[in-house]
Amino acid sequence: MNDKQLIGKAIVFIENNLYEPIAACDVAKAVSYSYFHFHRYFQAAMGETIGSYIRSRRLTQAARDLIHSENKVLDIGISLYFETAESFTRAFKDRYSMTPTEYRKNGIDVLIGNRQSAQRPDKTIITYEGLGPEIITIPDVHIMGIGFKTTIDGNESVAMWQQFNNQIPPALFTNKRYGVFEAGETCSSDTFHTDSETMAFVGIEVSEDYSIPNNMSGKKLLGGKYARFIHRGTIDTLIQTYHYIWGVWFPKSGFELADRADFECYTERFTGASNEDSEIDIYFPIK
């Protein structure tokens, strides 16, 4: 299935289930992708998260129902999974600059305020010469560090790295460092919001038999085939590299994602978050 077919299948599933209690993870399941991988792919291709798209479409549908049905305003909101009249009114007014009742009274059609085009302008995706990956096979990697919950829109990694750096034994400072991102377990309860939780882990490479202190935990990164990209530049521009990977390279690569965590590796080539010459290795698991 190519990139257009994949996104198209997801959108058809959403359209057919606007009046059902679907969550972002349900959309990923419908296209046979892991939630963690697909939400980032969808965001790169569509310019917004799955949850944001669902919410946007439900508001557009609510506007249509206000004009073309005789259902009560509250019933329309509840049918589209807005929990209260207040939450429906607030969301609708934020989008259409008027309340649902005012919208119905004025008889305005739904053409105003419709969601933006699904196409991302090419100029918004930053590409780098030579960003194409190296396909490699790596062994299992054992790391020691700190696991934590973070969100799609929020990022606690910087704070966790600071905490971790204060706890690393001096003898390990020269070891490779890793940032690992995994699927969270709470997405099933998240229908609208962009704050779905995911598990993350920051740590440093250790031997398999290293004695891990009580204030840290261990993790094994599964070996196998990976596409390794190199991000060159500051941390602030890292998101642009991910937009390229998900929005440009991956849909056209012909590779399938493997069911393993993807991760970032910081070696001696990483010379600081604000250094434009810094390099970060990004590993995506492939079959």
Backbone bond lengths (Angstrom), bond angles and torsions (degrees), N, CA, C in turn:
res aa  C-N    CA-C-N  psi(-1)  N-CA   C-N-CA  omega(-1)  CA-C   N-CA-C  phi
1 M - - - 1.462 - - 1.535 109.24 -
2 N 1.367 117.97 124.15 1.455 119.36 -179.09 1.530 110.62 -81.33
3 D 1.351 115.52 179.45 1.462 119.76 -172.40 1.532 112.30 -63.34
4 K 1.358 117.38 -41.47 1.461 119.85 -179.05 1.519 110.83 -66.51
5 Q 1.333 116.62 -40.01 1.459 120.09 178.70 1.525 111.29 -65.13
6 L 1.330 116.41 -38.47 1.460 121.01 -178.70 1.525 110.83 -65.21
7 I 1.329 116.81 -49.87 1.462 120.32 178.47 1.519 110.25 -65.98
8 G 1.318 116.96 -39.51 1.458 120.41 179.05 1.521 112.09 -61.45
9 K 1.321 116.50 -41.91 1.463 120.20 178.96 1.526 110.30 -64.17
10 A 1.339 116.61 -39.51 1.469 120.45 178.64 1.520 111.12 -64.01
11 I 1.323 116.88 -42.68 1.467 120.86 -178.77 1.533 110.85 -67.34
12 V 1.330 116.63 -39.78 1.467 119.27 177.25 1.521 110.13 -61.69
13 F 1.314 116.83 -42.00 1.469 120.39 178.32 1.528 110.43 -60.55
14 I 1.336 116.85 -43.86 1.469 120.52 178.84 1.521 110.49 -62.73
15 E 1.341 116.81 -46.00 1.457 120.65 -178.66 1.530 111.49 -60.21
16 N 1.307 116.44 -37.38 1.461 120.46 -178.23 1.525 113.25 -78.64
17 N 1.327 116.10 -6.67 1.467 118.95 -174.52 1.526 112.69 -131.80
18 L 1.326 117.43 25.86 1.457 120.36 179.62 1.521 111.69 -60.82
19 Y 1.329 116.99 -29.75 1.461 120.61 -178.32 1.537 111.60 -98.86
20 E 1.326 115.47 15.81 1.468 121.18 177.03 1.527 109.29 -115.33
21 P 1.337 117.65 156.81 1.484 120.82 -176.49 1.523 112.32 -79.87
22 I 1.335 116.68 60.65 1.463 119.15 -178.60 1.529 110.85 -82.84
23 A 1.316 114.27 151.17 1.458 121.94 175.14 1.520 108.48 -121.34
24 A 1.323 115.90 171.22 1.457 120.62 -178.82 1.525 111.66 -57.73
25 C 1.338 116.62 -37.62 1.467 119.06 -178.74 1.522 111.46 -67.99
26 D 1.330 117.84 -26.74 1.462 120.73 176.89 1.531 111.00 -67.65
27 V 1.328 115.30 -36.79 1.464 119.97 178.44 1.529 109.60 -65.53
28 A 1.329 116.21 -44.64 1.467 120.12 178.49 1.525 110.60 -60.16
29 K 1.318 116.49 -42.73 1.471 120.90 179.75 1.521 110.76 -62.88
30 A 1.323 117.16 -35.72 1.464 121.39 -178.03 1.524 112.06 -65.64
31 V 1.336 116.72 -26.88 1.467 119.93 178.91 1.526 111.56 -105.76
32 S 1.349 115.63 11.62 1.478 121.85 174.94 1.518 112.81 62.93
33 Y 1.330 116.22 40.63 1.459 121.82 174.76 1.523 108.23 -120.65
34 S 1.330 116.49 153.92 1.457 118.63 171.55 1.523 108.32 -68.53
35 Y 1.335 116.23 144.88 1.462 120.38 -179.05 1.521 111.10 -56.98
36 F 1.326 116.74 -46.21 1.458 120.32 -175.39 1.522 111.97 -59.33
37 H 1.342 116.58 -44.71 1.461 119.23 -179.89 1.520 111.33 -72.07
38 F 1.341 117.76 -42.47 1.452 119.18 -171.67 1.521 113.02 -71.64
39 H 1.349 118.29 -33.72 1.467 116.82 -178.61 1.515 111.02 -63.64
40 R 1.340 117.29 -33.30 1.464 119.48 178.48 1.529 110.64 -75.46
41 Y 1.324 117.39 -36.93 1.463 120.78 176.17 1.523 110.21 -62.88
42 F 1.326 116.73 -46.08 1.463 121.76 -179.64 1.525 110.23 -61.06
43 Q 1.333 117.14 -43.76 1.461 120.28 -178.06 1.519 111.38 -64.93
44 A 1.330 117.16 -39.29 1.462 119.89 179.03 1.519 111.13 -66.07
45 A 1.340 116.74 -38.68 1.465 120.63 -177.55 1.517 112.94 -78.12
46 M 1.341 117.05 -35.69 1.457 121.34 -171.42 1.526 113.47 -104.18
47 G 1.310 118.13 -16.03 1.449 120.16 179.96 1.520 113.88 83.81
48 E 1.331 118.27 8.44 1.454 122.71 177.00 1.525 108.77 -158.60
49 T 1.324 116.88 162.94 1.454 120.41 -179.40 1.530 110.98 -73.94
50 I 1.320 115.36 164.93 1.464 119.96 177.47 1.525 110.24 -60.35
51 G 1.337 116.62 -45.45 1.455 120.41 -179.67 1.515 112.40 -60.42
52 S 1.336 116.45 -41.01 1.462 120.66 178.77 1.528 110.78 -64.83
53 Y 1.335 116.52 -39.76 1.467 120.41 179.16 1.519 110.63 -64.17
54 I 1.340 116.98 -44.29 1.472 120.65 179.08 1.525 110.14 -60.09
55 R 1.317 116.19 -46.34 1.470 120.52 -179.74 1.526 110.67 -61.40
56 S 1.337 116.35 -42.21 1.456 120.78 179.99 1.525 111.47 -62.91
57 R 1.332 116.07 -44.63 1.461 119.63 -179.87 1.522 111.53 -66.43
58 R 1.319 117.74 -36.00 1.462 119.90 179.22 1.520 111.10 -68.20
59 L 1.312 117.19 -34.71 1.458 119.32 176.47 1.527 110.71 -68.22
60 T 1.323 116.97 -40.35 1.461 120.02 176.88 1.522 110.59 -63.55
61 Q 1.326 116.07 -40.90 1.458 119.77 178.42 1.521 111.08 -66.24
62 A 1.323 116.17 -38.01 1.467 119.83 177.11 1.526 110.24 -61.31
63 A 1.335 116.77 -42.05 1.462 120.00 178.58 1.531 110.57 -61.75
64 R 1.313 116.48 -41.09 1.472 120.10 178.22 1.531 110.76 -63.42
65 D 1.339 116.31 -43.74 1.460 120.40 -178.59 1.530 111.76 -66.10
66 L 1.320 116.81 -33.04 1.461 119.57 178.73 1.528 111.55 -62.88
67 I 1.321 116.27 -34.80 1.463 120.77 -178.01 1.524 111.96 -87.74
68 H 1.326 116.52 -38.56 1.468 120.23 -169.57 1.527 114.01 -107.39
69 S 1.315 118.10 12.94 1.461 120.39 174.11 1.531 108.58 -138.72
70 E 1.312 115.59 166.58 1.456 120.50 177.72 1.527 111.33 -106.85
71 N 1.312 117.12 13.26 1.463 120.74 178.73 1.524 110.96 -64.58
72 K 1.306 116.06 149.96 1.456 120.35 177.86 1.529 110.10 -64.72
73 V 1.329 114.65 150.55 1.464 120.06 -178.49 1.522 110.75 -56.23
74 L 1.317 117.05 -46.46 1.463 120.69 -179.12 1.522 111.13 -62.59
75 D 1.341 116.76 -40.92 1.463 119.80 -179.62 1.525 111.45 -63.88
76 I 1.319 116.27 -36.68 1.467 119.81 177.64 1.526 110.05 -63.66
77 G 1.334 116.68 -46.76 1.460 120.21 179.64 1.515 112.22 -60.94
78 I 1.323 117.06 -45.71 1.466 121.36 -178.68 1.523 110.68 -66.14
79 S 1.332 117.36 -38.29 1.465 120.12 -178.91 1.526 111.32 -63.71
80 L 1.333 116.64 -23.88 1.464 121.52 179.48 1.527 111.90 -104.66
81 Y 1.325 116.06 19.72 1.466 124.50 170.19 1.526 114.90 67.54
82 F 1.331 115.11 35.53 1.458 120.24 162.56 1.525 105.72 -91.39
83 E 1.321 116.09 125.05 1.455 120.06 -166.76 1.524 113.87 -69.17
84 T 1.328 117.67 -33.98 1.458 121.19 -177.76 1.517 109.97 -135.85
85 A 1.338 114.95 164.46 1.463 119.85 176.03 1.518 110.40 -61.41
86 E 1.343 115.88 -37.08 1.467 120.37 -178.53 1.525 111.18 -65.53
87 S 1.342 116.74 -44.25 1.466 119.02 -178.78 1.528 111.05 -67.21
88 F 1.328 117.35 -37.18 1.461 121.04 177.74 1.521 110.77 -65.67
89 T 1.326 116.72 -47.07 1.463 120.83 -179.40 1.521 111.05 -62.17
90 R 1.324 116.24 -43.68 1.461 120.55 -178.82 1.532 111.55 -62.46
91 A 1.343 115.93 -47.64 1.465 119.92 -179.66 1.523 111.22 -64.77
92 F 1.318 116.94 -42.10 1.466 121.07 -179.13 1.526 110.86 -64.60
93 K 1.331 116.72 -42.93 1.465 120.27 -179.18 1.521 111.00 -67.43
94 D 1.334 117.34 -36.35 1.463 120.42 177.33 1.524 110.73 -61.02
95 R 1.326 116.04 -33.60 1.463 119.75 -177.21 1.517 113.24 -87.07
96 Y 1.350 116.92 -42.76 1.458 120.86 -172.42 1.537 114.30 -107.88
97 S 1.322 116.44 -0.47 1.474 122.03 178.07 1.521 112.72 63.10
98 M 1.307 116.68 25.05 1.464 122.10 173.92 1.528 107.66 -161.13
99 T 1.321 116.30 161.29 1.451 119.98 -179.63 1.532 110.20 -76.28
100 P 1.339 117.84 162.46 1.464 119.61 176.09 1.532 112.90 -56.81
101 T 1.320 116.85 -39.78 1.463 120.15 179.61 1.522 111.16 -63.50
102 E 1.339 116.75 -43.50 1.465 120.61 178.05 1.531 110.65 -64.48
103 Y 1.333 116.07 -38.90 1.467 120.82 -179.96 1.530 110.17 -61.67
104 R 1.335 115.45 -46.13 1.468 119.92 179.08 1.526 111.20 -64.89
105 K 1.315 116.68 -42.23 1.459 121.30 -178.11 1.517 111.64 -62.99
106 N 1.324 116.88 -38.08 1.457 121.12 -178.56 1.523 113.01 -80.09
107 G 1.340 116.42 -13.50 1.459 119.67 177.35 1.507 113.78 66.90
108 I 1.323 117.24 32.94 1.466 120.74 -178.09 1.514 109.92 -79.92
109 D 1.329 117.01 136.10 1.451 119.80 178.77 1.523 109.99 -79.99
110 V 1.330 115.77 170.55 1.465 120.38 -170.71 1.518 114.09 -82.29
111 L 1.314 117.83 2.57 1.455 117.85 -177.92 1.516 112.46 -65.00
112 I 1.327 118.37 -28.86 1.451 118.67 177.90 1.521 108.68 -78.54
113 G 1.305 114.93 142.14 1.462 119.18 173.71 1.503 115.44 77.18
114 N 1.338 119.48 7.09 1.452 119.01 178.17 1.512 110.06 -63.01
115 R 1.326 115.56 154.85 1.463 119.44 -177.68 1.520 109.94 -62.80
116 Q 1.324 115.85 156.73 1.453 121.35 -177.32 1.523 110.97 -67.62
117 S 1.311 116.04 164.87 1.451 121.50 179.15 1.515 110.88 -56.30
118 A 1.327 115.23 147.57 1.459 119.94 179.10 1.520 112.15 -72.53
119 Q 1.310 116.93 -13.23 1.454 118.94 -177.12 1.520 111.53 -85.64
120 R 1.339 115.59 128.96 1.459 120.25 173.72 1.519 108.56 -86.25
121 P 1.340 118.71 126.19 1.464 119.40 176.08 1.527 110.37 -57.41
122 D 1.320 117.12 136.11 1.462 120.04 -177.79 1.526 112.38 -56.08
123 K 1.323 116.50 -31.51 1.451 119.27 -175.56 1.528 112.76 -68.82
124 T 1.333 117.26 -14.12 1.460 118.89 179.18 1.520 111.77 -85.60
125 I 1.328 116.89 -9.10 1.462 120.03 178.46 1.521 107.74 -102.16
126 I 1.300 116.30 114.90 1.460 121.42 -177.72 1.524 109.03 -82.47
127 T 1.320 116.63 122.42 1.457 120.14 177.09 1.521 109.50 -110.55
128 Y 1.312 115.59 152.29 1.449 121.40 -178.40 1.530 109.02 -125.05
129 E 1.285 116.43 137.50 1.452 120.34 176.80 1.526 108.77 -61.33
130 G 1.311 115.76 129.10 1.457 118.95 178.06 1.516 114.24 80.65
131 L 1.354 118.54 13.34 1.455 119.75 -179.22 1.527 112.07 -76.56
132 G 1.306 117.79 -13.74 1.461 120.07 178.34 1.515 110.36 -52.83
133 P 1.338 116.75 144.25 1.461 119.85 -170.76 1.520 113.87 -82.30
134 E 1.315 114.25 165.90 1.454 122.85 167.83 1.526 106.45 -99.82
135 I 1.320 117.43 130.05 1.457 121.50 178.07 1.523 108.00 -89.77
136 I 1.327 116.04 116.83 1.456 120.53 -174.63 1.525 110.32 -133.62
137 T 1.314 115.67 164.08 1.462 122.53 173.31 1.532 107.54 -118.49
138 I 1.319 116.03 128.08 1.458 119.91 -177.35 1.527 110.15 -120.86
139 P 1.329 117.60 154.52 1.462 120.50 175.21 1.523 110.20 -80.12
140 D 1.330 117.19 175.29 1.458 120.88 173.32 1.524 109.49 -59.01
141 V 1.332 116.05 143.77 1.468 121.45 177.31 1.526 108.29 -121.83
142 H 1.314 116.72 130.74 1.460 121.63 179.24 1.531 108.81 -102.71
143 I 1.324 115.64 128.56 1.456 119.73 -179.99 1.526 110.61 -129.55
144 M 1.301 114.94 157.58 1.461 123.39 178.29 1.511 107.73 -124.52
145 G 1.335 117.29 133.69 1.456 117.76 -178.90 1.508 113.64 -178.81
146 I 1.346 114.07 -146.92 1.461 121.49 -174.58 1.523 108.96 -126.59
147 G 1.326 116.59 127.54 1.452 121.43 174.49 1.517 110.40 -96.34
148 F 1.318 117.14 148.88 1.461 120.37 -178.58 1.517 109.96 -159.67
149 K 1.330 115.58 160.97 1.451 121.38 175.67 1.522 109.53 -93.01
150 T 1.313 115.92 139.84 1.451 120.64 174.90 1.528 107.03 -140.14
151 T 1.313 117.84 -178.91 1.456 121.00 -178.17 1.513 110.90 -122.13
152 I 1.331 114.91 169.28 1.462 120.43 179.29 1.528 110.73 -63.44
153 D 1.315 117.03 -47.44 1.460 120.69 -177.70 1.522 112.62 -85.33
154 G 1.326 117.33 -31.33 1.453 121.00 179.09 1.519 109.72 -94.40
155 N 1.307 116.23 157.00 1.458 119.27 -178.92 1.524 109.11 -141.43
156 E 1.333 115.74 112.64 1.455 121.32 -179.20 1.520 112.61 -94.51
157 S 1.329 116.86 6.28 1.459 119.84 -171.93 1.518 113.02 -61.65
158 V 1.338 117.47 -40.95 1.467 119.57 -177.26 1.521 110.78 -60.88
159 A 1.317 117.15 -46.50 1.458 121.03 179.78 1.527 111.20 -63.67
160 M 1.346 116.24 -38.92 1.455 119.59 -179.15 1.526 111.44 -70.59
161 W 1.320 116.44 -34.59 1.464 118.81 175.43 1.522 110.81 -64.06
162 Q 1.320 116.52 -40.94 1.467 119.78 178.44 1.518 110.72 -61.87
163 Q 1.330 115.77 -43.48 1.464 119.77 178.25 1.525 110.90 -63.49
164 F 1.322 115.97 -43.35 1.459 120.24 -179.00 1.523 111.70 -64.95
165 N 1.337 116.72 -43.04 1.463 120.55 -178.47 1.522 112.34 -60.20
166 N 1.322 116.61 -30.34 1.463 120.01 179.14 1.523 112.97 -75.63
167 Q 1.331 116.48 -10.00 1.456 120.48 -175.73 1.525 113.72 -113.94
168 I 1.331 117.47 -5.87 1.463 119.79 -177.10 1.526 111.14 -71.28
169 P 1.318 117.28 132.12 1.472 119.64 172.18 1.524 109.73 -59.87
170 P 1.324 118.97 134.94 1.473 121.35 -176.54 1.520 114.02 -52.52
171 A 1.314 117.22 -32.51 1.463 120.39 -176.91 1.524 112.58 -66.01
172 L 1.337 117.75 -16.99 1.463 121.44 -176.27 1.521 113.54 -100.88
173 F 1.319 118.12 1.19 1.460 120.89 -172.76 1.528 113.40 -60.16
174 T 1.314 118.14 -26.63 1.465 120.17 -177.03 1.520 112.69 -89.93
175 N 1.330 117.83 -2.49 1.458 120.53 -179.52 1.534 111.57 -72.63
176 K 1.321 116.52 159.72 1.455 121.15 176.86 1.521 109.82 -65.18
177 R 1.333 115.48 143.25 1.459 121.44 178.64 1.527 109.79 -112.59
178 Y 1.336 114.99 149.10 1.453 120.26 -174.17 1.522 111.32 -132.58
179 G 1.325 116.25 141.83 1.453 123.26 168.69 1.519 107.27 -117.08
180 V 1.334 116.75 118.51 1.462 121.81 -172.91 1.519 109.20 -114.99
181 F 1.324 116.77 140.17 1.457 121.94 -178.57 1.522 109.38 -126.49
182 E 1.326 115.39 128.99 1.456 120.76 -175.49 1.520 110.13 -129.15
183 A 1.327 116.32 165.28 1.456 120.96 176.88 1.516 110.22 -71.64
184 G 1.337 115.85 137.42 1.451 120.27 176.06 1.515 111.35 -85.93
185 E 1.326 117.30 175.13 1.459 121.89 -177.29 1.518 112.16 -110.02
186 T 1.334 118.17 7.09 1.464 119.93 -173.65 1.518 113.36 -108.17
187 C 1.331 117.62 2.59 1.469 118.52 -173.51 1.518 112.01 -67.33
188 S 1.321 118.64 -23.69 1.451 119.71 -176.77 1.523 112.53 -65.66
189 S 1.319 116.51 -21.96 1.457 119.43 179.90 1.525 112.56 -96.13
190 D 1.323 116.04 3.97 1.468 120.17 -175.96 1.516 109.36 -109.22
191 T 1.319 115.77 105.86 1.457 119.44 -178.27 1.517 112.39 -92.74
192 F 1.328 117.01 -42.45 1.459 120.26 -172.41 1.517 114.79 -108.76
193 H 1.297 117.01 -38.45 1.450 120.22 -158.67 1.522 114.01 -80.07
194 T 1.325 115.12 163.50 1.456 121.53 179.19 1.517 111.01 -100.20
195 D 1.337 116.65 17.19 1.458 119.60 -178.43 1.527 111.80 -111.05
196 S 1.332 116.73 31.80 1.463 120.05 174.78 1.519 109.56 -58.96
197 E 1.309 115.69 138.62 1.455 119.19 -176.54 1.528 111.66 -85.68
198 T 1.314 115.25 146.60 1.447 122.47 171.74 1.524 107.32 -135.21
199 M 1.297 116.85 154.39 1.450 121.02 178.39 1.527 109.34 -90.68
200 A 1.305 115.89 139.24 1.459 121.72 177.94 1.526 108.42 -131.86
201 F 1.313 115.81 163.71 1.461 121.02 -176.91 1.517 107.69 -150.54
202 V 1.316 117.13 129.21 1.464 121.13 173.77 1.518 107.58 -116.14
203 G 1.318 115.96 135.69 1.453 117.30 -176.59 1.505 112.97 -167.45
204 I 1.315 114.17 -174.10 1.449 122.33 -174.53 1.520 109.05 -131.70
205 E 1.317 116.44 145.80 1.457 120.19 -176.21 1.529 110.92 -69.58
206 V 1.339 115.94 135.32 1.462 122.49 177.54 1.521 108.56 -135.87
207 S 1.320 116.69 169.80 1.457 120.21 175.83 1.520 109.91 -74.18
208 E 1.320 116.55 160.62 1.461 120.66 -176.76 1.519 112.35 -61.21
209 D 1.320 116.88 -31.52 1.465 120.76 -177.13 1.528 113.06 -99.99
210 Y 1.329 117.07 15.73 1.474 119.77 -179.32 1.531 110.14 -64.66
211 S 1.309 116.80 137.99 1.463 121.86 179.22 1.531 109.44 -81.50
212 I 1.320 116.81 107.21 1.460 121.82 -174.25 1.528 109.79 -84.13
213 P 1.340 118.44 128.61 1.466 121.03 179.56 1.521 112.16 -66.70
214 N 1.327 115.62 162.73 1.463 121.20 -174.77 1.522 113.94 -64.90
215 N 1.335 117.61 -25.95 1.463 119.92 -177.31 1.526 112.85 -86.01
216 M 1.338 117.17 7.22 1.461 121.54 178.26 1.510 109.43 -135.46
217 S 1.310 115.85 173.68 1.456 120.97 177.70 1.521 109.12 -136.60
218 G 1.319 115.23 164.62 1.450 120.35 -179.20 1.520 111.87 -105.80
219 K 1.312 116.10 158.89 1.464 121.74 177.96 1.515 108.49 -151.12
220 K 1.339 114.74 144.64 1.459 119.61 175.59 1.521 109.51 -111.79
221 L 1.322 116.52 122.34 1.456 121.54 172.86 1.522 107.57 -85.88
222 L 1.317 116.08 120.91 1.454 120.33 -175.38 1.522 111.53 -69.27
223 G 1.311 114.65 133.44 1.448 119.61 177.48 1.521 111.47 -73.31
224 G 1.320 115.28 172.22 1.459 120.84 -179.46 1.510 110.79 142.64
225 K 1.318 115.37 -161.77 1.463 121.12 -177.72 1.525 110.23 -86.36
226 Y 1.330 116.04 133.17 1.462 122.12 -179.82 1.526 109.95 -136.87
227 A 1.331 114.98 151.87 1.461 121.62 166.88 1.527 106.41 -96.79
228 R 1.313 116.94 117.44 1.464 120.77 -177.33 1.525 109.99 -104.83
229 F 1.326 114.64 115.80 1.456 122.28 175.58 1.523 109.05 -99.92
230 I 1.323 115.84 156.87 1.467 120.44 175.38 1.526 108.31 -120.05
231 H 1.329 115.48 114.54 1.468 119.66 173.88 1.517 108.43 -85.83
232 R 1.308 115.97 127.15 1.467 121.57 178.08 1.524 108.85 -114.83
233 G 1.334 116.24 120.87 1.462 119.66 179.48 1.514 111.04 136.27
234 T 1.307 114.89 -166.88 1.458 120.73 -176.62 1.530 110.77 -79.48
235 I 1.327 114.98 166.02 1.465 120.53 176.64 1.528 110.42 -61.58
236 D 1.327 117.30 -34.13 1.467 121.42 -177.90 1.527 112.26 -60.57
237 T 1.331 117.19 -27.23 1.468 120.00 -177.93 1.522 112.14 -97.55
238 L 1.328 117.55 5.20 1.460 120.70 -178.92 1.525 111.69 -61.26
239 I 1.334 117.23 -37.15 1.455 120.94 -179.37 1.524 111.42 -61.18
240 Q 1.327 117.12 -30.05 1.458 120.26 179.24 1.531 110.82 -68.20
241 T 1.324 115.94 -37.22 1.459 119.36 176.59 1.519 110.16 -64.77
242 Y 1.339 116.56 -40.93 1.460 119.33 177.94 1.531 111.11 -65.47
243 H 1.322 118.28 -36.63 1.465 120.44 175.50 1.529 110.19 -60.27
244 Y 1.324 116.17 -40.82 1.465 119.56 178.87 1.528 110.75 -65.13
245 I 1.341 115.95 -46.15 1.462 119.72 -177.31 1.526 110.84 -60.66
246 W 1.351 115.61 -50.33 1.464 119.85 -175.54 1.525 112.79 -77.97
247 G 1.341 116.28 -37.66 1.456 119.40 -172.62 1.509 115.07 -90.95
248 V 1.330 117.66 -21.77 1.460 120.38 -175.36 1.527 111.30 -119.83
249 W 1.336 116.45 -59.27 1.460 118.76 -171.86 1.515 113.34 -71.97
250 F 1.328 117.08 -53.53 1.454 119.79 -170.24 1.525 113.48 -61.78
251 P 1.348 119.16 -44.30 1.471 118.25 -179.22 1.517 113.50 -60.71
252 K 1.338 117.63 -24.82 1.457 121.04 -176.17 1.522 112.85 -104.86
253 S 1.321 117.37 1.74 1.459 121.00 -170.84 1.519 113.51 -79.02
254 G 1.341 116.58 -28.59 1.458 119.65 -174.95 1.510 113.65 85.16
255 F 1.333 118.05 -3.32 1.463 121.54 179.13 1.529 110.62 -88.61
256 E 1.327 115.70 154.12 1.449 121.88 172.52 1.528 108.91 -109.26
257 L 1.316 116.24 143.36 1.456 120.23 177.11 1.520 109.87 -70.24
258 A 1.315 116.01 138.97 1.458 121.74 173.70 1.529 108.75 -92.04
259 D 1.314 115.91 158.47 1.460 121.41 -176.50 1.529 110.28 -84.19
260 R 1.335 114.84 63.59 1.466 121.84 175.59 1.518 107.88 -137.51
261 A 1.313 116.70 159.66 1.466 120.29 -179.34 1.523 110.45 -69.00
262 D 1.340 116.75 144.97 1.457 119.65 168.13 1.523 108.02 -95.04
263 F 1.319 116.54 158.29 1.460 118.37 -173.36 1.524 111.14 -156.18
264 E 1.320 114.14 162.99 1.460 122.76 174.72 1.523 108.46 -108.24
265 C 1.329 116.77 142.85 1.462 121.90 178.65 1.525 109.18 -122.93
266 Y 1.325 114.97 128.19 1.462 122.14 -179.03 1.527 108.63 -109.32
267 T 1.324 116.05 113.04 1.451 121.76 -179.53 1.530 109.12 -108.26
268 E 1.329 116.14 -165.42 1.465 119.97 177.68 1.523 112.08 -65.30
269 R 1.349 116.55 -13.95 1.468 120.36 177.77 1.522 112.30 -77.97
270 F 1.328 116.95 -11.89 1.467 119.92 173.40 1.526 107.32 -85.71
271 T 1.321 116.14 110.57 1.462 121.39 -172.51 1.522 113.52 -110.86
272 G 1.330 116.76 20.18 1.458 120.36 176.40 1.514 112.26 130.19
273 A 1.333 115.75 147.88 1.465 121.40 -176.28 1.523 112.90 -62.91
274 S 1.330 116.99 -29.40 1.465 121.00 -175.80 1.525 112.93 -104.27
275 N 1.327 116.62 5.60 1.457 120.87 -177.97 1.524 109.95 -88.56
276 E 1.312 117.15 121.74 1.458 121.12 -177.30 1.523 112.78 -69.73
277 D 1.328 117.46 -12.16 1.458 120.93 178.01 1.524 112.48 -95.46
278 S 1.328 117.28 1.67 1.462 120.79 179.98 1.522 111.06 -65.42
279 E 1.327 115.27 150.64 1.453 121.06 176.13 1.518 109.85 -130.61
280 I 1.328 116.50 136.89 1.459 123.50 176.94 1.520 107.62 -126.49
281 D 1.321 116.94 129.10 1.452 121.32 176.16 1.528 109.27 -85.99
282 I 1.331 117.08 130.16 1.459 122.91 -179.87 1.518 108.44 -116.63
283 Y 1.336 116.37 122.81 1.459 121.71 -175.89 1.528 110.49 -109.69
284 F 1.358 116.22 124.26 1.462 120.92 174.48 1.523 108.20 -114.47
285 P 1.337 117.65 126.76 1.464 120.43 -179.51 1.527 111.58 -73.04
286 I 1.307 117.74 132.80 1.450 121.87 -179.88 1.522 109.87 -131.71
287 K 1.333 114.15 158.87 1.465 119.64 177.95 1.525 110.18 -89.32
